Amino acid sequence: MEVAYFEMQGAGNKIVVVDQREQNLPPPETARLRELAQGDDGSFFDQLMWVSPSDDPACIASYRVFNTDGSEVEQCGNGVRCVARILAREPQHADAFTLASPVGPVAVRMAGDLVSVSMGVPEFEPALVPFDAVRAAAHYTLDAGGEQHRVQVVSMGNPHCVLQVDRVANAAVGELGPEIETHRRFPEKTNVGFMQVLDRQNIELRVHERGVGETLACGTGACAAVVCGQQSGLLDERVTVSLPGGQLVVSWSGNREPVWLTGNAELISEGTLQL
């Protein structure tokens, strides 16, 4: 069976959106997802967003997220912006609507070429990340690569470990990323962000994504880095995040407020997939 897809990018993050609101087919099995991810001539997507009808009348659709290794994950900030861009082409949805995600409702605001999405409230409690620690702390010490690293840990609906580095260009993403991703203290693995603070309103970031590897951008990774920087007193409420694939803007007013992620979502091509 063939299904239509939209090939997209958000800040360089390669996203494929499959809209199944009418047929409501289930996503492919893990092995087929892995095959589709690689494509015919290299990597086809970082994440696949499988869009279905929503059981919640307040949401116009629901979505599931799959990585290149076929694993299903909880959230994808760049992916949900791409989903929103496709659905916003339908005039009845106007400039604001809500989507149902695996971790709860996601509010969407359209503003010209930019899409803003509510990424939920960050969670620092170790058991909810999940992360193996006796109690919550501002920083933790993690052994990786034969060294001790000072890290911060947070969930943005999915687990993140954030390291502050002097120069993001020289960060050992390829070496430390996979080791920390599968570290014994992260029972469900983790995304790993390497953050360089430029000033209170600007950071540079590289992210090793769980189940993918280093990508050109990671929306939840950008959110995680900013809230960790804010928790350390280094960043303001609104921060521009420069990633290898482009820029994102993250806003968080603290406390139990949701984090907002703003960036582009560009349609590259359309086609069909053989399931």
C-alpha positions as a Python dict, from the first residue, in 0.01 Angstrom:
ca = {
    (1, 'M'): (0, 0, 0),
    (2, 'E'): (117, 352, -79),
    (3, 'V'): (70, 656, 143),
    (4, 'A'): (143, 1020, 68),
    (5, 'Y'): (420, 1202, 255),
    (6, 'F'): (561, 1552, 293),
    (7, 'E'): (939, 1589, 311),
    (8, 'M'): (1019, 1892, 528),
    (9, 'Q'): (1287, 2060, 733),
    (10, 'G'): (1287, 2268, 1049),
    (11, 'A'): (1616, 2445, 1124),
    (12, 'G'): (1784, 2172, 920),
    (13, 'N'): (1616, 1882, 1103),
    (14, 'K'): (1494, 1640, 832),
    (15, 'I'): (1129, 1557, 893),
    (16, 'V'): (881, 1340, 701),
    (17, 'V'): (511, 1397, 773),
    (18, 'V'): (252, 1131, 688),
    (19, 'D'): (-107, 1259, 722),
    (20, 'Q'): (-334, 965, 803),
    (21, 'R'): (-639, 1152, 930),
    (22, 'E'): (-858, 1003, 655),
    (23, 'Q'): (-724, 649, 607),
    (24, 'N'): (-609, 620, 970),
    (25, 'L'): (-359, 345, 887),
    (26, 'P'): (-115, 229, 1157),
    (27, 'P'): (253, 319, 1114),
    (28, 'P'): (492, 61, 963),
    (29, 'E'): (675, -196, 1173),
    (30, 'T'): (1019, -110, 1312),
    (31, 'A'): (1217, -288, 1040),
    (32, 'R'): (1029, -108, 763),
    (33, 'L'): (1072, 226, 939),
    (34, 'R'): (1448, 170, 942),
    (35, 'E'): (1444, 96, 569),
    (36, 'L'): (1237, 405, 495),
    (37, 'A'): (1462, 625, 708),
    (38, 'Q'): (1767, 546, 495),
    (39, 'G'): (1595, 607, 162),
    (40, 'D'): (1751, 510, -169),
    (41, 'D'): (2057, 734, -153),
    (42, 'G'): (2123, 815, 209),
    (43, 'S'): (1932, 940, 512),
    (44, 'F'): (1571, 1026, 426),
    (45, 'F'): (1458, 1158, 764),
    (46, 'D'): (1570, 1224, 1120),
    (47, 'Q'): (1213, 1184, 1244),
    (48, 'L'): (888, 1061, 1090),
    (49, 'M'): (568, 1225, 1215),
    (50, 'W'): (263, 997, 1179),
    (51, 'V'): (-52, 1212, 1193),
    (52, 'S'): (-388, 1058, 1287),
    (53, 'P'): (-732, 1173, 1404),
    (54, 'S'): (-755, 1285, 1765),
    (55, 'D'): (-997, 1146, 2024),
    (56, 'D'): (-986, 1486, 2197),
    (57, 'P'): (-1237, 1726, 2037),
    (58, 'A'): (-1015, 2016, 2143),
    (59, 'C'): (-735, 1887, 1915),
    (60, 'I'): (-754, 1889, 1536),
    (61, 'A'): (-518, 1589, 1503),
    (62, 'S'): (-277, 1368, 1695),
    (63, 'Y'): (75, 1256, 1606),
    (64, 'R'): (336, 994, 1688),
    (65, 'V'): (713, 1032, 1646),
    (66, 'F'): (959, 775, 1508),
    (67, 'N'): (1339, 797, 1484),
    (68, 'T'): (1567, 664, 1212),
    (69, 'D'): (1633, 347, 1414),
    (70, 'G'): (1260, 273, 1415),
    (71, 'S'): (1213, 359, 1782),
    (72, 'E'): (908, 558, 1889),
    (73, 'V'): (980, 863, 2104),
    (74, 'E'): (767, 1103, 2301),
    (75, 'Q'): (824, 1440, 2134),
    (76, 'C'): (995, 1629, 1851),
    (77, 'G'): (988, 2008, 1853),
    (78, 'N'): (1095, 2056, 1493),
    (79, 'G'): (865, 1776, 1381),
    (80, 'V'): (553, 1919, 1542),
    (81, 'R'): (619, 2255, 1374),
    (82, 'C'): (630, 2072, 1039),
    (83, 'V'): (302, 1897, 1118),
    (84, 'A'): (150, 2233, 1212),
    (85, 'R'): (268, 2389, 884),
    (86, 'I'): (94, 2119, 680),
    (87, 'L'): (-233, 2136, 876),
    (88, 'A'): (-235, 2517, 874),
    (89, 'R'): (-276, 2508, 496),
    (90, 'E'): (-639, 2414, 563),
    (91, 'P'): (-830, 2742, 604),
    (92, 'Q'): (-1058, 2614, 880),
    (93, 'H'): (-762, 2588, 1118),
    (94, 'A'): (-670, 2957, 1094),
    (95, 'D'): (-368, 3081, 1290),
    (96, 'A'): (-403, 2893, 1620),
    (97, 'F'): (-501, 2537, 1706),
    (98, 'T'): (-408, 2245, 1931),
    (99, 'L'): (-252, 1908, 1851),
    (100, 'A'): (-252, 1593, 2063),
    (101, 'S'): (97, 1457, 2129),
    (102, 'P'): (215, 1146, 2320),
    (103, 'V'): (292, 1374, 2616),
    (104, 'G'): (-18, 1592, 2606),
    (105, 'P'): (-177, 1880, 2413),
    (106, 'V'): (48, 2111, 2209),
    (107, 'A'): (-75, 2464, 2135),
    (108, 'V'): (24, 2605, 1796),
    (109, 'R'): (52, 2967, 1681),
    (110, 'M'): (122, 3055, 1318),
    (111, 'A'): (297, 3385, 1241),
    (112, 'G'): (392, 3419, 875),
    (113, 'D'): (687, 3192, 798),
    (114, 'L'): (735, 3106, 1165),
    (115, 'V'): (558, 2848, 1378),
    (116, 'S'): (543, 2863, 1758),
    (117, 'V'): (457, 2554, 1961),
    (118, 'S'): (406, 2499, 2331),
    (119, 'M'): (645, 2223, 2440),
    (120, 'G'): (506, 2168, 2788),
    (121, 'V'): (646, 2226, 3134),
    (122, 'P'): (1006, 2111, 3193),
    (123, 'E'): (1046, 1838, 3451),
    (124, 'F'): (1357, 1824, 3671),
    (125, 'E'): (1256, 1544, 3907),
    (126, 'P'): (1500, 1257, 3829),
    (127, 'A'): (1239, 980, 3839),
    (128, 'L'): (1031, 1162, 3580),
    (129, 'V'): (1317, 1223, 3333),
    (130, 'P'): (1402, 933, 3399),
    (131, 'F'): (1750, 960, 3552),
    (132, 'D'): (1911, 757, 3829),
    (133, 'A'): (1970, 995, 4118),
    (134, 'V'): (1879, 995, 4488),
    (135, 'R'): (1729, 1344, 4471),
    (136, 'A'): (1691, 1639, 4235),
    (137, 'A'): (1994, 1867, 4205),
    (138, 'A'): (2094, 2167, 3996),
    (139, 'H'): (2392, 1972, 3855),
    (140, 'Y'): (2509, 1611, 3855),
    (141, 'T'): (2845, 1445, 3800),
    (142, 'L'): (2846, 1189, 3520),
    (143, 'D'): (3133, 962, 3425),
    (144, 'A'): (3184, 933, 3049),
    (145, 'G'): (3484, 910, 2820),
    (146, 'G'): (3710, 835, 3114),
    (147, 'E'): (3629, 1172, 3276),
    (148, 'Q'): (3381, 1326, 3518),
    (149, 'H'): (3140, 1573, 3357),
    (150, 'R'): (2919, 1835, 3524),
    (151, 'V'): (2577, 1798, 3362),
    (152, 'Q'): (2217, 1908, 3395),
    (153, 'V'): (1923, 1678, 3340),
    (154, 'V'): (1566, 1765, 3235),
    (155, 'S'): (1267, 1616, 3058),
    (156, 'M'): (1094, 1810, 2781),
    (157, 'G'): (853, 1521, 2736),
    (158, 'N'): (1168, 1324, 2647),
    (159, 'P'): (1495, 1294, 2843),
    (160, 'H'): (1782, 1540, 2797),
    (161, 'C'): (2133, 1573, 2937),
    (162, 'V'): (2297, 1914, 2887),
    (163, 'L'): (2670, 1988, 2910),
    (164, 'Q'): (2809, 2341, 2902),
    (165, 'V'): (3122, 2369, 2685),
    (166, 'D'): (3372, 2646, 2613),
    (167, 'R'): (3349, 2606, 2235),
    (168, 'V'): (3069, 2410, 2077),
    (169, 'A'): (3270, 2369, 1757),
    (170, 'N'): (3529, 2163, 1947),
    (171, 'A'): (3282, 1962, 2158),
    (172, 'A'): (3332, 1585, 2152),
    (173, 'V'): (2977, 1521, 2028),
    (174, 'G'): (3069, 1212, 1827),
    (175, 'E'): (3252, 1051, 2119),
    (176, 'L'): (3057, 1158, 2427),
    (177, 'G'): (2713, 1173, 2266),
    (178, 'P'): (2665, 797, 2212),
    (179, 'E'): (2825, 709, 2546),
    (180, 'I'): (2602, 943, 2746),
    (181, 'E'): (2294, 848, 2540),
    (182, 'T'): (2327, 488, 2660),
    (183, 'H'): (2466, 566, 3006),
    (184, 'R'): (2341, 332, 3279),
    (185, 'R'): (2192, 627, 3470),
    (186, 'F'): (1946, 693, 3185),
    (187, 'P'): (1723, 383, 3180),
    (188, 'E'): (1539, 502, 2867),
    (189, 'K'): (1852, 654, 2709),
    (190, 'T'): (1879, 1030, 2658),
    (191, 'N'): (1937, 1313, 2414),
    (192, 'V'): (2266, 1493, 2476),
    (193, 'G'): (2313, 1868, 2426),
    (194, 'F'): (2646, 2053, 2411),
    (195, 'M'): (2581, 2421, 2489),
    (196, 'Q'): (2804, 2726, 2457),
    (197, 'V'): (2665, 3039, 2625),
    (198, 'L'): (2749, 3350, 2418),
    (199, 'D'): (2555, 3600, 2629),
    (200, 'R'): (2227, 3610, 2820),
    (201, 'Q'): (2017, 3598, 2504),
    (202, 'N'): (2222, 3377, 2272),
    (203, 'I'): (2366, 3025, 2282),
    (204, 'E'): (2521, 2785, 2035),
    (205, 'L'): (2418, 2421, 2054),
    (206, 'R'): (2492, 2080, 1907),
    (207, 'V'): (2274, 1780, 1991),
    (208, 'H'): (2327, 1407, 1976),
    (209, 'E'): (1972, 1275, 1947),
    (210, 'R'): (1866, 948, 2105),
    (211, 'G'): (1817, 686, 1834),
    (212, 'V'): (1948, 915, 1558),
    (213, 'G'): (2294, 1058, 1630),
    (214, 'E'): (2399, 1420, 1580),
    (215, 'T'): (2143, 1616, 1381),
    (216, 'L'): (2147, 1966, 1233),
    (217, 'A'): (1887, 2075, 1488),
    (218, 'C'): (1680, 1946, 1777),
    (219, 'G'): (1378, 2142, 1899),
    (220, 'T'): (1336, 1976, 2238),
    (221, 'G'): (1716, 1991, 2276),
    (222, 'A'): (1704, 2368, 2225),
    (223, 'C'): (1432, 2395, 2490),
    (224, 'A'): (1627, 2175, 2732),
    (225, 'A'): (1947, 2376, 2689),
    (226, 'V'): (1771, 2709, 2748),
    (227, 'V'): (1582, 2600, 3059),
    (228, 'C'): (1900, 2451, 3203),
    (229, 'G'): (2085, 2775, 3129),
    (230, 'Q'): (1808, 2971, 3295),
    (231, 'Q'): (1817, 2742, 3599),
    (232, 'S'): (2188, 2819, 3628),
    (233, 'G'): (2118, 3194, 3614),
    (234, 'L'): (2299, 3235, 3281),
    (235, 'L'): (2014, 3311, 3040),
    (236, 'D'): (1718, 3546, 3005),
    (237, 'E'): (1354, 3453, 2941),
    (238, 'R'): (1388, 3466, 2559),
    (239, 'V'): (1695, 3309, 2396),
    (240, 'T'): (1809, 3259, 2036),
    (241, 'V'): (1960, 2913, 1986),
    (242, 'S'): (2205, 2875, 1696),
    (243, 'L'): (2234, 2515, 1574),
    (244, 'P'): (2428, 2378, 1276),
    (245, 'G'): (2108, 2383, 1067),
    (246, 'G'): (1969, 2722, 1166),
    (247, 'Q'): (1823, 2925, 1450),
    (248, 'L'): (1538, 2863, 1693),
    (249, 'V'): (1393, 3091, 1960),
    (250, 'V'): (1304, 2950, 2300),
    (251, 'S'): (1095, 3140, 2556),
    (252, 'W'): (1027, 3032, 2913),
    (253, 'S'): (893, 3241, 3200),
    (254, 'G'): (987, 2979, 3460),
    (255, 'N'): (789, 2812, 3737),
    (256, 'R'): (527, 2570, 3601),
    (257, 'E'): (480, 2757, 3274),
    (258, 'P'): (523, 2584, 2936),
    (259, 'V'): (826, 2641, 2715),
    (260, 'W'): (757, 2797, 2374),
    (261, 'L'): (963, 2704, 2069),
    (262, 'T'): (961, 2921, 1755),
    (263, 'G'): (1121, 2849, 1419),
    (264, 'N'): (1069, 2775, 1052),
    (265, 'A'): (904, 2472, 892),
    (266, 'E'): (973, 2436, 521),
    (267, 'L'): (815, 2199, 270),
    (268, 'I'): (1081, 2043, 44),
    (269, 'S'): (891, 1786, -162),
    (270, 'E'): (590, 1554, -171),
    (271, 'G'): (568, 1190, -273),
    (272, 'T'): (442, 847, -178),
    (273, 'L'): (587, 575, 46),
    (274, 'Q'): (539, 203, -14),
    (275, 'L'): (441, 40, 315),
}
